[in-house]
Amino acid sequence: MRSTALSAYRAIHQAAEGREAKIELLEMLLDGLAASLAGIRNAELSGDSGARQSHIVRASRILVGLERALDPRFNKELTENLGALYKYFLRRLNRISSQNASNTVDELLGYTNTLRSAFLPKN
């Protein structure tokens, strides 16, 4: 009986650690996305097209990673909606890539901040 209780405690503890690790990873990815979007805006303002493109590529890679991490077994509707949102971000980044669009960057930053406040615990 005692080993069963200990095993159950360990399983709960490991699940909690797994959730914490996922939250930390999501936080890092959203922070990286926000930093890349801010980098795009700063590069546009300074006229540095190389840095601008580098930030666009980084933001795109983060979004692809977020999209691949979605698990429809968790919540199919949420997964579909987040997948559609990440695809929208990627389309907007393609637009930014072909022209200066600081309004688009501000829009994406706003959505990123909304995601952060919706999915990350308040500190």
All heavy atoms as an XYZ file, in Angstrom:
956
protein
N       0.817     -1.187      0.000
C       0.000      0.000      0.000
C       0.864      1.255      0.000
O       0.582      2.184     -0.726
C      -0.931     -0.052      1.222
C      -1.722      1.185      1.415
S      -3.272      1.033      0.562
C      -4.247      2.137      1.470
N       1.926      1.229      0.844
C       2.783      2.399      0.935
C       3.483      2.662     -0.396
O       3.617      3.805     -0.826
C       3.806      2.206      2.047
C       4.657      3.417      2.244
C       5.512      3.297      3.470
N       6.291      4.495      3.599
C       7.523      4.543      4.016
N       8.123      3.426      4.380
N       8.165      5.667      4.106
N       3.943      1.625     -1.087
C       4.627      1.808     -2.369
C       3.658      2.322     -3.428
O       4.045      3.082     -4.308
C       5.286      0.515     -2.833
O       4.317     -0.458     -3.139
N       2.379      1.944     -3.346
C       1.383      2.455     -4.283
C       1.176      3.950     -4.062
O       1.105      4.722     -5.020
C       0.052      1.699     -4.109
O       0.292      0.312     -4.270
C      -0.966      2.159     -5.113
N       1.087      4.360     -2.813
C       0.926      5.790     -2.504
C       2.147      6.574     -2.942
O       2.028      7.673     -3.500
C       0.683      5.976     -1.007
N       3.330      6.013     -2.702
C       4.560      6.672     -3.120
C       4.631      6.781     -4.641
O       5.006      7.823     -5.176
C       5.771      5.915     -2.578
C       7.135      6.559     -2.793
C       7.185      7.955     -2.198
C       8.219      5.686     -2.192
N       4.233      5.743     -5.335
C       4.220      5.765     -6.800
C       3.238      6.816     -7.311
O       3.528      7.546     -8.268
C       3.838      4.402     -7.365
O       4.817      3.460     -7.052
N       2.082      6.907     -6.684
C       1.087      7.907     -7.082
C       1.624      9.313     -6.847
O       1.471     10.203     -7.697
C      -0.212      7.691     -6.320
N       2.266      9.524     -5.702
C       2.854     10.836     -5.408
C       3.909     11.193     -6.447
O       3.936     12.313     -6.944
C       3.472     10.837     -4.008
C       4.234     12.106     -3.717
C       3.557     13.268     -3.374
C       5.623     12.151     -3.831
C       4.244     14.450     -3.128
C       6.325     13.314     -3.585
C       5.638     14.467     -3.238
O       6.315     15.624     -3.010
N       4.773     10.251     -6.772
C       5.813     10.496     -7.784
C       5.198     10.837     -9.132
O       5.664     11.731     -9.826
C       6.734      9.285     -7.917
C       7.712      9.150     -6.797
C       8.673      8.002     -7.034
N       9.564      7.856     -5.912
C      10.021      6.709     -5.470
N       9.675      5.576     -6.061
N      10.836      6.657     -4.436
N       4.147     10.119     -9.512
C       3.490     10.380    -10.799
C       2.894     11.788    -10.827
O       3.032     12.511    -11.818
C       2.407      9.341    -11.061
N       2.258     12.188     -9.730
C       1.685     13.540     -9.653
C       2.793     14.579     -9.701
O       2.701     15.590    -10.412
C       0.832     13.690     -8.367
C      -0.428     12.835     -8.489
C       0.481     15.150     -8.115
C      -1.208     12.699     -7.199
N       3.866     14.341     -8.972
C       4.994     15.276     -8.948
C       5.625     15.406    -10.333
O       5.924     16.510    -10.798
C       6.033     14.815     -7.916
C       7.178     15.755     -7.757
N       7.041     16.998     -7.182
C       8.488     15.641     -8.115
C       8.217     17.596     -7.182
N       9.106     16.800     -7.740
N       5.812     14.278    -11.024
C       6.393     14.314    -12.371
C       5.466     15.033    -13.338
O       5.922     15.787    -14.200
C       6.697     12.907    -12.873
C       7.880     12.285    -12.177
C       8.071     10.813    -12.541
O       7.166     10.166    -13.047
N       9.261     10.305    -12.271
N       4.162     14.828    -13.219
C       3.204     15.514    -14.091
C       3.266     17.020    -13.851
O       3.246     17.813    -14.806
C       1.796     14.990    -13.858
N       3.359     17.423    -12.585
C       3.454     18.850    -12.262
C       4.738     19.438    -12.833
O       4.729     20.544    -13.394
C       3.384     19.063    -10.751
N       5.847     18.710    -12.703
C       7.114     19.188    -13.273
C       7.016     19.296    -14.781
O       7.543     20.234    -15.374
C       8.261     18.257    -12.885
C       8.691     18.379    -11.448
C       9.803     17.400    -11.086
O      10.051     16.435    -11.835
O      10.430     17.618    -10.035
N       6.323     18.347    -15.416
C       6.130     18.387    -16.867
C       5.341     19.604    -17.289
O       5.675     20.267    -18.272
N       4.288     19.923    -16.549
C       3.492     21.129    -16.849
C       4.339     22.384    -16.683
O       4.272     23.294    -17.505
C       2.261     21.190    -15.948
C       1.084     20.389    -16.447
C      -0.191     20.732    -15.684
N      -0.077     20.530    -14.257
C      -0.247     19.371    -13.622
N      -0.532     18.300    -14.311
N      -0.139     19.291    -12.318
N       5.106     22.441    -15.603
C       5.963     23.609    -15.365
C       6.977     23.777    -16.490
O       7.225     24.894    -16.939
C       6.675     23.482    -14.015
C       5.752     23.647    -12.827
C       6.445     23.361    -11.501
O       7.689     23.285    -11.465
O       5.726     23.211    -10.495
N       7.554     22.681    -16.945
C       8.527     22.756    -18.037
C       7.865     23.239    -19.316
O       8.445     24.051    -20.052
C       9.177     21.387    -18.259
N       6.644     22.781    -19.586
C       5.928     23.224    -20.782
C       5.598     24.712    -20.699
O       5.707     25.431    -21.692
C       4.660     22.399    -20.982
C       4.941     20.987    -21.434
C       3.674     20.176    -21.551
C       3.981     18.741    -21.915
N       2.791     17.907    -21.962
N       5.209     25.155    -19.515
C       4.897     26.577    -19.336
C       6.159     27.410    -19.526
O       6.127     28.450    -20.186
C       4.245     26.827    -17.959
C       2.826     26.244    -17.958
C       4.234     28.306    -17.609
C       2.166     26.213    -16.597
N       7.278     26.950    -18.973
C       8.540     27.675    -19.140
C       8.944     27.735    -20.610
O       9.398     28.770    -21.100
C       9.648     27.016    -18.319
C       9.530     27.259    -16.843
C      10.618     26.551    -16.053
O      11.712     26.296    -16.603
O      10.378     26.259    -14.871
N       8.767     26.628    -21.335
C       9.106     26.599    -22.756
C       8.203     27.551    -23.536
O       8.682     28.317    -24.368
C       8.988     25.176    -23.306
C       9.265     25.024    -24.805
C      10.671     25.503    -25.150
C       9.059     23.580    -25.229
N       6.911     27.527    -23.253
C       5.981     28.431    -23.928
C       6.354     29.882    -23.649
O       6.364     30.722    -24.553
C       4.546     28.149    -23.489
C       3.475     29.045    -24.112
C       3.457     28.902    -25.634
C       2.107     28.713    -23.529
N       6.713     30.162    -22.409
C       7.110     31.520    -22.045
C       8.359     31.947    -22.825
O       8.420     33.055    -23.366
C       7.366     31.612    -20.543
C       7.697     33.009    -20.077
C       7.798     33.105    -18.559
O       7.969     32.071    -17.879
O       7.713     34.239    -18.071
N       9.333     31.054    -22.926
C      10.559     31.373    -23.673
C      10.248     31.610    -25.152
O      10.785     32.543    -25.762
C      11.591     30.258    -23.524
C      12.221     30.213    -22.159
S      13.524     28.955    -21.888
C      13.478     27.870    -23.242
N       9.395     30.775    -25.722
C       9.059     30.928    -27.140
C       8.295     32.227    -27.396
O       8.588     32.950    -28.362
C       8.255     29.725    -27.631
C       9.046     28.429    -27.748
C       8.110     27.251    -27.996
C      10.098     28.523    -28.850
N       7.331     32.546    -26.537
C       6.587     33.787    -26.728
C       7.472     35.005    -26.483
O       7.341     36.021    -27.179
C       5.342     33.807    -25.840
C       4.245     32.810    -26.231
C       3.105     32.839    -25.214
C       3.729     33.074    -27.638
N       8.380     34.912    -25.517
C       9.343     36.003    -25.306
C      10.233     36.170    -26.531
O      10.513     37.291    -26.967
C      10.221     35.734    -24.081
C       9.499     35.955    -22.763
O       8.386     36.521    -22.759
O      10.053     35.538    -21.724
N      10.690     35.046    -27.085
C      11.522     35.096    -28.288
C      10.773     35.670    -29.470
O      11.328     36.450    -30.254
N       9.507     35.308    -29.599
C       8.688     35.849    -30.680
C       8.521     37.356    -30.521
O       8.700     38.114    -31.480
C       7.323     35.150    -30.704
C       6.341     35.600    -31.774
C       6.918     35.411    -33.179
C       5.023     34.837    -31.629
N       8.211     37.792    -29.306
C       8.058     39.229    -29.047
C       9.367     39.977    -29.319
O       9.361     41.062    -29.921
C       7.594     39.471    -27.615
N      10.482     39.394    -28.901
C      11.786     40.029    -29.140
C      12.083     40.115    -30.636
O      12.611     41.128    -31.118
C      12.892     39.264    -28.421
N      11.751     39.067    -31.367
C      11.981     39.084    -32.820
C      11.110     40.133    -33.503
O      11.569     40.842    -34.399
C      11.698     37.705    -33.421
O      12.642     36.772    -32.968
N       9.856     40.214    -33.076
C       8.962     41.222    -33.661
C       9.458     42.637    -33.353
O       9.468     43.510    -34.224
C       7.533     41.010    -33.163
C       6.853     39.732    -33.652
C       5.557     39.482    -32.884
C       6.602     39.786    -35.152
N       9.901     42.849    -32.116
C      10.464     44.155    -31.764
C      11.733     44.413    -32.576
O      11.984     45.543    -33.016
C      10.755     44.219    -30.268
N      12.525     43.366    -32.804
C      13.731     43.499    -33.623
C      13.410     43.882    -35.054
O      14.146     44.662    -35.677
N      12.316     43.337    -35.587
C      11.894     43.719    -36.945
C      11.590     45.206    -36.977
O      12.041     45.923    -37.876
C      10.649     42.904    -37.386
C      10.984     41.426    -37.538
C      10.074     43.466    -38.694
C       9.762     40.517    -37.658
N      10.826     45.672    -36.005
C      10.464     47.092    -35.964
C      11.710     47.971    -35.848
O      11.870     48.931    -36.581
C       9.531     47.378    -34.801
C       9.119     48.858    -34.818
C       8.431     49.377    -33.592
N       7.310     48.616    -33.129
C       7.195     48.178    -31.867
N       8.140     48.412    -30.989
N       6.141     47.514    -31.486
N      12.625     47.598    -34.948
C      13.848     48.397    -34.761
C      14.709     48.392    -36.017
O      15.294     49.423    -36.382
C      14.643     47.881    -33.563
C      13.932     48.129    -32.258
O      13.077     49.006    -32.147
N      14.264     47.338    -31.258
N      14.805     47.253    -36.683
C      15.595     47.167    -37.916
C      14.970     48.005    -39.022
O      15.685     48.633    -39.808
C      15.728     45.709    -38.352
N      13.642     48.025    -39.081
C      12.968     48.879    -40.069
C      13.282     50.346    -39.803
O      13.560     51.105    -40.728
C      11.454     48.655    -40.040
C      11.015     47.398    -40.737
C       9.500     47.219    -40.757
O       8.768     48.049    -40.166
O       9.043     46.246    -41.384
N      13.234     50.731    -38.532
C      13.490     52.133    -38.183
C      14.927     52.537    -38.495
O      15.176     53.674    -38.893
C      13.188     52.369    -36.700
C      11.718     52.281    -36.301
C      11.566     52.364    -34.784
C      10.899     53.368    -36.992
N      15.865     51.610    -38.326
C      17.270     51.938    -38.575
C      17.681     51.665    -40.022
O      18.800     51.983    -40.412
C      18.171     51.155    -37.623
O      18.130     49.770    -37.927
N      16.788     51.050    -40.801
C      17.106     50.761    -42.192
C      18.037     49.578    -42.383
O      18.656     49.430    -43.434
N      18.129     48.704    -41.397
C      19.017     47.544    -41.463
C      18.242     46.345    -42.011
O      17.642     45.569    -41.261
C      19.585     47.244    -40.080
C      20.642     46.161    -40.079
O      20.767     45.427    -41.078
O      21.355     46.055    -39.058
N      18.267     46.179    -43.317
C      17.463     45.125    -43.949
C      17.969     43.720    -43.590
O      17.172     42.783    -43.512
C      17.423     45.307    -45.460
O      18.727     45.236    -46.002
N      19.273     43.557    -43.366
C      19.808     42.253    -42.984
C      19.296     41.815    -41.623
O      18.864     40.662    -41.451
N      19.324     42.718    -40.652
C      18.820     42.402    -39.313
C      17.312     42.167    -39.359
O      16.802     41.249    -38.702
C      19.144     43.528    -38.337
N      16.629     42.950    -40.155
C      15.183     42.804    -40.315
C      14.849     41.396    -40.800
O      13.991     40.710    -40.235
C      14.678     43.860    -41.291
C      13.214     43.885    -41.501
C      12.879     45.135    -42.368
N      11.608     45.002    -42.963
C      11.365     44.407    -44.139
N      12.338     43.908    -44.846
N      10.150     44.319    -44.608
N      15.544     40.960    -41.839
C      15.292     39.627    -42.394
C      15.650     38.534    -41.386
O      14.943     37.544    -41.267
C      16.069     39.442    -43.698
C      15.666     38.219    -44.480
C      14.180     38.228    -44.874
O      13.599     39.267    -45.162
N      13.576     37.058    -44.853
N      16.717     38.737    -40.641
C      17.124     37.763    -39.629
C      16.039     37.607    -38.560
O      15.722     36.487    -38.137
C      18.440     38.207    -39.000
O      18.810     37.339    -37.968
N      15.461     38.711    -38.136
C      14.388     38.662    -37.127
C      13.122     38.024    -37.700
O      12.411     37.305    -36.989
C      14.081     40.061    -36.596
C      15.143     40.617    -35.707
N      15.452     40.073    -34.478
C      15.979     41.664    -35.874
C      16.432     40.769    -33.917
N      16.772     41.737    -34.752
N      12.842     38.264    -38.966
C      11.678     37.641    -39.605
C      11.854     36.120    -39.638
O      10.929     35.368    -39.319
C      11.456     38.210    -41.026
C      10.972     39.665    -40.939
C      10.464     37.356    -41.814
C      10.941     40.400    -42.267
N      13.044     35.674    -40.006
C      13.323     34.231    -40.060
C      13.195     33.623    -38.667
O      12.585     32.557    -38.488
C      14.716     33.967    -40.670
C      15.141     32.526    -40.468
C      14.720     34.341    -42.144
N      13.752     34.290    -37.666
C      13.677     33.768    -36.294
C      12.228     33.677    -35.826
O      11.813     32.658    -35.260
C      14.484     34.661    -35.359
C      14.502     34.162    -33.930
C      15.489     34.969    -33.085
N      15.486     34.486    -31.721
C      15.097     35.198    -30.680
N      14.712     36.455    -30.830
N      15.104     34.688    -29.465
N      11.450     34.721    -36.067
C      10.039     34.712    -35.663
C       9.286     33.593    -36.386
O       8.471     32.886    -35.781
C       9.392     36.068    -35.959
N       9.581     33.398    -37.653
C       8.925     32.336    -38.431
C       9.252     30.964    -37.863
O       8.375     30.099    -37.743
C       9.341     32.407    -39.898
O       8.918     33.611    -40.476
N      10.506     30.743    -37.509
C      10.908     29.453    -36.938
C      10.224     29.185    -35.605
O       9.820     28.062    -35.316
C      12.424     29.395    -36.780
C      13.142     29.249    -38.095
C      14.634     29.193    -37.925
N      15.289     29.015    -39.217
C      16.549     29.286    -39.435
N      17.324     29.732    -38.458
N      17.065     29.099    -40.639
N      10.103     30.212    -34.801
C       9.415     30.063    -33.517
C       7.954     29.682    -33.759
O       7.418     28.778    -33.113
C       9.525     31.352    -32.676
C      10.970     31.550    -32.199
C       8.548     31.317    -31.495
C      11.244     32.904    -31.585
N       7.311     30.353    -34.700
C       5.910     30.057    -34.994
C       5.724     28.639    -35.523
O       4.768     27.954    -35.153
C       5.350     31.075    -35.988
C       5.122     32.456    -35.387
C       4.970     33.504    -36.480
C       3.909     32.441    -34.476
N       6.627     28.196    -36.373
C       6.553     26.816    -36.884
C       6.706     25.842    -35.719
O       5.982     24.842    -35.635
C       7.603     26.580    -37.988
C       7.741     25.099    -38.313
C       7.244     27.372    -39.245
N       7.612     26.124    -34.801
C       7.786     25.271    -33.628
C       6.549     25.247    -32.750
O       6.133     24.183    -32.274
N       5.937     26.399    -32.543
C       4.705     26.455    -31.762
C       3.597     25.650    -32.428
O       2.860     24.915    -31.774
C       4.261     27.911    -31.572
C       5.059     28.741    -30.573
C       4.730     30.216    -30.718
C       4.800     28.266    -29.153
N       3.506     25.783    -33.741
C       2.464     25.069    -34.477
C       2.680     23.553    -34.396
O       1.744     22.787    -34.188
C       2.436     25.528    -35.928
C       1.286     24.958    -36.719
C       1.217     25.485    -38.133
O       2.197     26.078    -38.625
O       0.164     25.275    -38.739
N       3.917     23.123    -34.545
C       4.218     21.683    -34.485
C       3.976     21.096    -33.098
O       3.733     19.900    -32.965
C       5.656     21.425    -34.901
C       5.867     21.574    -36.381
C       7.274     21.244    -36.760
N       7.471     21.422    -38.191
C       8.651     21.536    -38.767
N       9.750     21.474    -38.045
N       8.740     21.698    -40.062
N       4.065     21.918    -32.080
C       3.895     21.434    -30.707
C       2.430     21.267    -30.317
O       2.138     20.684    -29.274
C       4.583     22.386    -29.736
N       1.521     21.761    -31.134
C       0.109     21.652    -30.803
C      -0.322     20.186    -30.791
O       0.061     19.404    -31.654
C      -0.740     22.434    -31.811
C      -0.558     23.951    -31.792
C      -1.317     24.587    -32.933
C      -0.993     24.526    -30.454
N      -1.135     19.835    -29.815
C      -1.593     18.455    -29.664
C      -3.119     18.438    -29.650
O      -3.740     18.800    -28.650
C      -1.042     17.867    -28.369
C      -1.372     16.403    -28.193
O      -2.109     15.835    -29.033
O      -0.876     15.817    -27.214
N      -3.734     18.002    -30.759
C      -5.202     18.011    -30.823
C      -5.851     17.065    -29.825
O      -7.040     17.193    -29.541
C      -5.501     17.588    -32.267
C      -4.274     16.945    -32.766
C      -3.128     17.515    -31.983
N      -5.107     16.141    -29.249
C      -5.674     15.254    -28.231
C      -5.991     16.023    -26.959
O      -6.853     15.636    -26.182
C      -4.718     14.107    -27.911
C      -4.519     13.151    -29.072
C      -3.477     12.124    -28.744
N      -2.202     12.842    -28.540
C      -1.109     12.301    -28.044
N      -1.098     11.051    -27.675
N      -0.006     13.007    -27.912
N      -5.286     17.137    -26.749
C      -5.488     17.938    -25.549
C      -6.815     18.678    -25.623
O      -7.655     18.567    -24.753
C      -4.321     18.912    -25.350
C      -4.565     19.943    -24.303
C      -4.631     19.589    -22.970
C      -4.745     21.270    -24.639
C      -4.872     20.532    -21.992
C      -4.986     22.222    -23.675
C      -5.051     21.854    -22.346
N      -6.987     19.448    -26.674
C      -8.206     20.234    -26.874
C      -8.266     20.569    -28.361
O      -7.579     21.481    -28.822
C      -8.162     21.496    -26.015
C      -9.410     22.343    -26.135
O     -10.003     22.456    -27.208
N      -9.798     22.960    -25.046
N      -9.079     19.828    -29.080
C      -9.096     19.942    -30.537
C      -9.450     21.360    -30.998
O      -8.798     21.906    -31.883
C     -10.069     18.928    -31.136
C     -10.025     18.893    -32.635
C     -10.891     17.815    -33.203
C     -10.781     17.853    -34.712
N     -11.631     16.904    -35.362
N     -10.459     21.958    -30.412
C     -10.879     23.297    -30.834
C      -9.779     24.326    -30.572
O      -9.464     25.149    -31.438
C     -12.162     23.704    -30.118
C     -12.667     25.073    -30.548
C     -13.941     25.481    -29.813
O     -14.423     24.744    -28.935
O     -14.427     26.578    -30.116
N      -9.179     24.275    -29.403
C      -8.097     25.201    -29.076
C      -6.911     24.998    -30.017
O      -6.331     25.964    -30.519
C      -7.654     25.010    -27.621
C      -6.492     25.887    -27.153
C      -6.866     27.362    -27.220
C      -6.075     25.489    -25.745
N      -6.580     23.741    -30.271
C      -5.474     23.426    -31.173
C      -5.730     23.985    -32.573
O      -4.839     24.568    -33.185
C      -5.256     21.894    -31.226
O      -4.943     21.441    -29.915
C      -4.134     21.526    -32.157
N      -6.933     23.791    -33.075
C      -7.275     24.314    -34.406
C      -7.195     25.831    -34.437
O      -6.676     26.421    -35.394
C      -8.668     23.839    -34.821
C      -8.728     22.364    -35.152
C     -10.147     21.858    -35.381
O     -11.113     22.622    -35.197
O     -10.277     20.671    -35.748
N      -7.702     26.483    -33.399
C      -7.680     27.952    -33.352
C      -6.260     28.496    -33.246
O      -5.903     29.465    -33.927
C      -8.538     28.469    -32.196
C     -10.020     28.251    -32.443
O     -10.471     28.125    -33.581
N     -10.789     28.194    -31.378
N      -5.446     27.877    -32.393
C      -4.051     28.324    -32.283
C      -3.296     28.050    -33.576
O      -2.496     28.884    -34.016
C      -3.357     27.642    -31.106
C      -3.741     28.161    -29.724
C      -3.135     27.290    -28.635
C      -3.326     29.608    -29.550
N      -3.549     26.908    -34.198
C      -2.913     26.602    -35.483
C      -3.262     27.649    -36.535
O      -2.395     28.115    -37.274
N      -4.534     28.035    -36.577
C      -4.962     29.073    -37.528
C      -4.292     30.411    -37.199
O      -3.875     31.148    -38.105
C      -6.479     29.217    -37.512
N      -4.165     30.718    -35.919
C      -3.518     31.966    -35.522
C      -2.044     31.970    -35.910
O      -1.538     32.954    -36.451
C      -3.662     32.193    -34.018
C      -3.019     33.461    -33.468
C      -3.664     34.712    -34.069
C      -3.102     33.487    -31.955
N      -1.348     30.858    -35.674
C       0.069     30.784    -36.041
C       0.247     30.894    -37.555
O       1.181     31.553    -38.030
C       0.699     29.494    -35.520
C       0.692     29.370    -34.005
C       0.645     28.123    -33.398
C       0.720     30.486    -33.175
C       0.648     27.993    -32.009
C       0.712     30.364    -31.799
C       0.673     29.121    -31.217
O       0.667     29.001    -29.850
N      -0.646     30.298    -38.317
C      -0.587     30.426    -39.786
C      -0.822     31.870    -40.205
O      -0.184     32.374    -41.132
C      -1.595     29.487    -40.439
C      -1.161     28.042    -40.412
C      -2.196     27.136    -41.063
C      -1.667     25.728    -41.115
N      -2.444     24.768    -40.397
N      -1.747     32.536    -39.528
C      -1.999     33.951    -39.803
C      -0.737     34.769    -39.530
O      -0.361     35.622    -40.340
C      -3.167     34.449    -38.937
C      -3.419     35.927    -39.060
C      -4.091     36.438    -40.163
C      -2.985     36.811    -38.080
C      -4.324     37.798    -40.280
C      -3.216     38.167    -38.188
C      -3.886     38.660    -39.292
O      -4.098     40.007    -39.401
N      -0.096     34.515    -38.409
C       1.163     35.191    -38.096
C       2.164     34.988    -39.232
O       2.823     35.945    -39.670
C       1.771     34.615    -36.809
C       1.395     35.313    -35.538
C       0.079     35.387    -35.124
C       2.371     35.853    -34.722
C      -0.254     36.007    -33.930
C       2.050     36.472    -33.530
C       0.730     36.541    -33.133
N       2.278     33.749    -39.703
C       3.254     33.452    -40.764
C       2.910     34.196    -42.050
O       3.814     34.718    -42.728
C       3.338     31.946    -41.006
C       4.048     31.169    -39.895
C       3.786     29.668    -40.030
C       5.543     31.454    -39.900
N       1.630     34.261    -42.390
C       1.231     35.030    -43.591
C       1.585     36.503    -43.423
O       2.077     37.148    -44.354
C      -0.266     34.871    -43.863
C      -0.655     33.533    -44.441
C      -2.085     33.530    -44.967
N      -3.083     33.958    -43.999
C      -3.684     33.159    -43.107
N      -3.366     31.878    -43.062
N      -4.580     33.644    -42.276
N       1.346     37.032    -42.249
C       1.660     38.448    -41.988
C       3.180     38.674    -42.036
O       3.643     39.699    -42.529
C       1.086     38.890    -40.649
C      -0.426     38.743    -40.538
C      -1.179     39.588    -41.516
N      -1.284     40.925    -40.976
C      -1.715     41.973    -41.656
N      -2.081     41.840    -42.905
N      -1.769     43.153    -41.109
N       3.944     37.723    -41.525
C       5.403     37.851    -41.604
C       5.879     37.822    -43.055
O       6.820     38.547    -43.408
C       6.089     36.747    -40.800
C       6.086     36.927    -39.286
C       6.627     35.687    -38.604
C       6.881     38.153    -38.876
N       5.237     37.020    -43.884
C       5.578     37.031    -45.309
C       5.300     38.400    -45.919
O       6.077     38.882    -46.745
C       4.803     35.952    -46.071
C       5.406     34.593    -45.899
O       6.592     34.449    -45.642
N       4.577     33.565    -46.020
N       4.229     39.030    -45.504
C       3.915     40.378    -45.982
C       4.988     41.370    -45.524
O       5.449     42.200    -46.298
C       2.545     40.811    -45.472
C       2.170     42.207    -45.909
C       0.743     42.560    -45.523
N       0.493     43.939    -45.888
C       0.229     44.889    -45.015
N       0.133     44.606    -43.731
N       0.041     46.125    -45.410
N       5.373     41.247    -44.279
C       6.416     42.127    -43.738
C       7.714     41.921    -44.505
O       8.443     42.877    -44.776
C       6.640     41.853    -42.234
C       5.421     42.274    -41.424
C       7.881     42.568    -41.723
C       5.456     41.798    -39.980
N       7.993     40.684    -44.864
C       9.232     40.362    -45.564
C       9.325     41.083    -46.902
O      10.406     41.468    -47.337
C       9.323     38.845    -45.774
O      10.537     38.508    -46.369
N       8.187     41.284    -47.549
C       8.203     41.909    -48.870
C       8.032     43.424    -48.830
O       8.241     44.089    -49.840
C       7.118     41.286    -49.756
O       5.840     41.567    -49.226
N       7.653     43.963    -47.689
C       7.492     45.415    -47.583
C       7.608     45.850    -46.132
O       7.412     45.045    -45.236
C       6.136     45.845    -48.144
C       4.956     45.241    -47.399
C       3.640     45.491    -48.098
O       3.610     45.730    -49.289
N       2.553     45.426    -47.373
N       7.922     47.099    -45.914
C       7.941     47.621    -44.548
C       6.499     47.732    -44.070
O       5.663     48.293    -44.759
C       8.612     48.993    -44.494
C      10.114     48.893    -44.589
O      10.681     47.807    -44.507
N      10.760     50.024    -44.750
N       6.231     47.198    -42.929
C       4.862     47.200    -42.415
C       4.877     47.251    -40.897
O       4.572     46.269    -40.234
C       4.122     45.973    -42.920
N       5.237     48.398    -40.354
C       5.332     48.500    -38.899
C       3.970     48.319    -38.235
O       3.902     47.834    -37.102
C       5.967     49.828    -38.490
O       5.202     50.906    -38.975
N       2.880     48.671    -38.920
C       1.551     48.433    -38.346
C       1.306     46.939    -38.160
O       0.690     46.519    -37.184
C       0.460     49.026    -39.237
C       0.455     50.541    -39.211
O       1.046     51.154    -38.328
N      -0.192     51.145    -40.182
N       1.771     46.150    -39.109
C       1.626     44.699    -39.012
C       2.432     44.160    -37.843
O       1.967     43.291    -37.102
C       2.052     44.024    -40.327
O       1.255     44.554    -41.386
C       1.880     42.531    -40.266
N       3.627     44.675    -37.658
C       4.457     44.243    -36.528
C       3.754     44.581    -35.215
O       3.689     43.748    -34.310
C       5.854     44.897    -36.585
C       6.641     44.590    -35.320
C       6.613     44.425    -37.811
N       3.200     45.772    -35.118
C       2.487     46.163    -33.900
C       1.279     45.259    -33.655
O       0.994     44.874    -32.518
C       2.042     47.626    -33.984
C       3.212     48.588    -33.932
O       4.287     48.206    -33.451
O       3.042     49.734    -34.392
N       0.574     44.904    -34.724
C      -0.566     44.000    -34.610
C      -0.120     42.646    -34.055
O      -0.724     42.113    -33.117
C      -1.212     43.808    -35.987
C      -2.276     42.737    -36.029
C      -2.648     42.311    -37.445
O      -1.954     42.688    -38.414
O      -3.624     41.572    -37.564
N       0.951     42.092    -34.608
C       1.446     40.789    -34.163
C       1.974     40.850    -32.735
O       1.793     39.899    -31.961
C       2.513     40.267    -35.124
C       2.024     39.975    -36.555
C       3.174     39.474    -37.414
C       0.863     39.011    -36.563
N       2.610     41.949    -32.378
C       3.065     42.111    -30.988
C       1.872     42.130    -30.035
O       1.922     41.533    -28.952
C       3.881     43.394    -30.836
C       5.368     43.276    -31.090
C       6.024     44.651    -31.175
C       6.034     42.452    -30.003
N       0.811     42.790    -30.444
C      -0.402     42.819    -29.618
C      -0.972     41.433    -29.410
O      -1.340     41.046    -28.288
N      -1.037     40.644    -30.489
C      -1.527     39.273    -30.372
C      -0.601     38.417    -29.502
O      -1.068     37.578    -28.725
C      -1.675     38.619    -31.745
C      -2.813     39.165    -32.573
C      -2.687     39.258    -33.956
C      -4.006     39.573    -32.005
C      -3.722     39.750    -34.739
C      -5.047     40.073    -32.778
C      -4.896     40.147    -34.139
O      -5.920     40.631    -34.912
N       0.690     38.634    -29.631
C       1.648     37.880    -28.819
C       1.445     38.191    -27.342
O       1.451     37.285    -26.499
C       3.094     38.198    -29.255
O       3.242     37.877    -30.641
C       4.110     37.414    -28.442
N       1.249     39.448    -27.019
C       1.001     39.827    -25.623
C      -0.306     39.238    -25.113
O      -0.405     38.836    -23.947
C       1.022     41.350    -25.471
C       2.416     41.908    -25.634
O       3.408     41.248    -25.343
N       2.506     43.135    -26.122
N      -1.307     39.168    -25.976
C      -2.584     38.549    -25.592
C      -2.388     37.066    -25.303
O      -2.932     36.541    -24.321
C      -3.632     38.745    -26.706
O      -3.836     40.145    -26.908
C      -4.952     38.079    -26.353
N      -1.602     36.384    -26.142
C      -1.305     34.969    -25.899
C      -0.596     34.779    -24.571
O      -0.911     33.871    -23.798
C      -0.450     34.385    -27.026
C      -1.159     34.105    -28.342
C      -0.149     33.757    -29.424
C      -2.158     32.972    -28.165
N       0.381     35.646    -24.306
C       1.124     35.555    -23.044
C       0.170     35.681    -21.855
O       0.229     34.899    -20.921
C       2.188     36.653    -22.952
C       3.420     36.387    -23.765
C       4.468     37.491    -23.559
N       4.820     37.697    -22.165
C       5.554     36.875    -21.415
N       6.032     35.780    -21.939
N       5.834     37.157    -20.163
N      -0.705     36.665    -21.892
C      -1.594     36.882    -20.756
C      -2.647     35.766    -20.637
O      -3.094     35.458    -19.541
C      -2.267     38.246    -20.834
O      -3.111     38.333    -21.954
N      -2.997     35.127    -21.750
C      -3.991     34.055    -21.712
C      -3.407     32.736    -21.227
O      -4.103     31.978    -20.531
C      -4.604     33.868    -23.095
N      -2.156     32.441    -21.565
C      -1.624     31.113    -21.312
C      -0.549     31.041    -20.245
O      -0.212     29.945    -19.798
C      -1.071     30.497    -22.610
C      -2.169     30.141    -23.561
C      -2.410     30.917    -24.679
C      -2.957     29.036    -23.334
C      -3.436     30.598    -25.542
C      -3.985     28.695    -24.210
C      -4.220     29.486    -25.320
N       0.005     32.158    -19.851
C       1.087     32.115    -18.868
C       0.591     32.617    -17.523
O      -0.189     33.563    -17.460
C       2.271     32.940    -19.345
C       2.900     32.443    -20.657
C       4.030     33.368    -21.079
C       3.397     31.024    -20.525
N       1.066     31.992    -16.456
C       0.621     32.423    -15.127
C       1.093     33.842    -14.832
O       2.137     34.284    -15.311
C       1.287     31.418    -14.186
C       2.381     30.774    -14.958
C       2.031     30.925    -16.410
N       0.275     34.520    -14.092
C       0.632     35.887    -13.672
C       1.675     35.794    -12.571
O       1.545     35.018    -11.653
C      -0.588     36.641    -13.131
C      -1.827     36.545    -13.990
C      -1.683     37.236    -15.323
C      -2.967     37.228    -16.091
N      -3.114     36.205    -17.089
N       2.740     36.592    -12.710
C       3.788     36.560    -11.677
C       3.538     37.591    -10.618
O       2.980     38.554    -10.718
C       5.167     36.803    -12.323
C       5.569     35.616    -13.193
O       5.132     34.504    -12.956
N       6.388     35.873    -14.168
